[in-house]
Amino acid sequence: MRDLDPVFPTEVGTHQAAENILRRSFVPALERAGLPRIRPYDLRHSTATLLLQLGVSPKVISELLGHSSVSLTLNRYAHTVPTLQDDAMKRLGDLLGGAG
């Protein structure tokens, strides 16, 4: 058995092919949960969007996703959360004494 340190190795210790992971694990897990077929990328996109909605720093999200820059993260995901600007202005108003 080869030791390549994969998290979920094949029976011989090598990395699994992505299509095998999808077919053998991911799709059956979705079916068991009664969820529609989605791509793993869809989970990544949802995670980034939800973290932005929660007010998590875009820098932290960028690092979690392995993006080369924060601008890549913001360009890709910030448009999906139109309430971010409204929330930012409300929070600033609250900080300044609730004016408005």
C-alpha positions in Angstrom: 0.0 0.0 0.0 1.3 3.4 -1.0 1.2 6.2 1.6 0.4 9.5 -0.1 -1.5 11.0 2.9 -4.9 11.5 1.2 -7.7 12.1 3.7 -9.9 9.5 2.0 -7.6 7.1 0.2 -8.4 4.3 -2.2 -7.8 0.7 -1.0 -4.2 0.9 -2.3 -3.5 4.3 -0.6 -3.8 6.6 -3.6 -6.0 9.6 -4.1 -9.6 8.8 -5.2 -10.8 10.1 -8.6 -13.3 12.9 -8.2 -16.0 11.1 -10.2 -15.8 8.1 -7.9 -16.3 10.3 -4.8 -19.3 11.9 -6.5 -20.8 8.6 -7.7 -20.1 6.5 -4.6 -20.5 9.0 -1.8 -21.8 12.5 -2.6 -24.8 11.7 -4.8 -26.0 8.8 -2.5 -25.7 11.2 0.5 -27.8 13.8 -1.3 -30.4 11.1 -2.1 -30.5 9.8 1.5 -31.1 13.3 2.7 -33.9 13.9 0.1 -31.9 16.8 -1.4 -31.7 17.6 -5.1 -28.6 16.8 -7.1 -26.2 19.7 -6.8 -22.5 20.1 -7.5 -19.9 20.3 -4.7 -19.2 23.8 -6.0 -22.7 24.7 -5.1 -22.0 24.0 -1.5 -18.9 26.1 -1.7 -20.9 29.0 -3.2 -23.6 28.7 -0.6 -21.0 28.7 2.2 -19.3 31.8 0.9 -22.6 33.6 0.5 -23.9 32.6 4.0 -20.7 33.7 5.6 -20.9 37.1 3.9 -24.5 37.4 5.2 -23.3 36.6 8.7 -20.8 39.5 8.5 -17.7 37.3 8.4 -14.7 39.1 7.1 -14.2 38.7 3.4 -10.5 38.1 4.1 -11.4 35.1 6.3 -13.7 33.8 3.6 -11.1 34.3 0.9 -8.6 32.3 3.0 -11.1 29.5 3.7 -11.9 29.2 0.0 -8.2 29.3 -1.0 -8.6 32.3 -3.2 -5.5 34.2 -4.3 -7.1 37.6 -3.3 -9.9 39.1 -1.3 -11.0 40.9 -4.5 -11.6 37.5 -6.2 -13.9 36.5 -3.3 -15.8 39.8 -3.3 -16.1 39.9 -7.1 -17.5 36.4 -7.2 -19.8 36.4 -4.2 -20.7 39.9 -2.8 -23.2 40.5 -5.6 -25.3 37.6 -4.3 -26.0 39.4 -1.1 -27.8 42.6 -2.0 -28.6 43.4 1.6 -25.0 43.9 2.5 -25.0 47.6 1.7 -28.3 48.2 3.5 -27.0 46.3 6.6 -23.8 48.3 6.5 -25.6 51.6 6.5 -28.0 50.5 9.3 -25.1 49.5 11.4 -23.2 52.7 10.8 -26.4 54.7 11.7 -26.7 52.7 14.9 -23.1 53.4 15.7 -23.6 57.1 15.2 -26.5 57.3 17.5 -29.4 55.9 15.5 -29.8 58.9 13.2 -32.0 58.3 10.3 
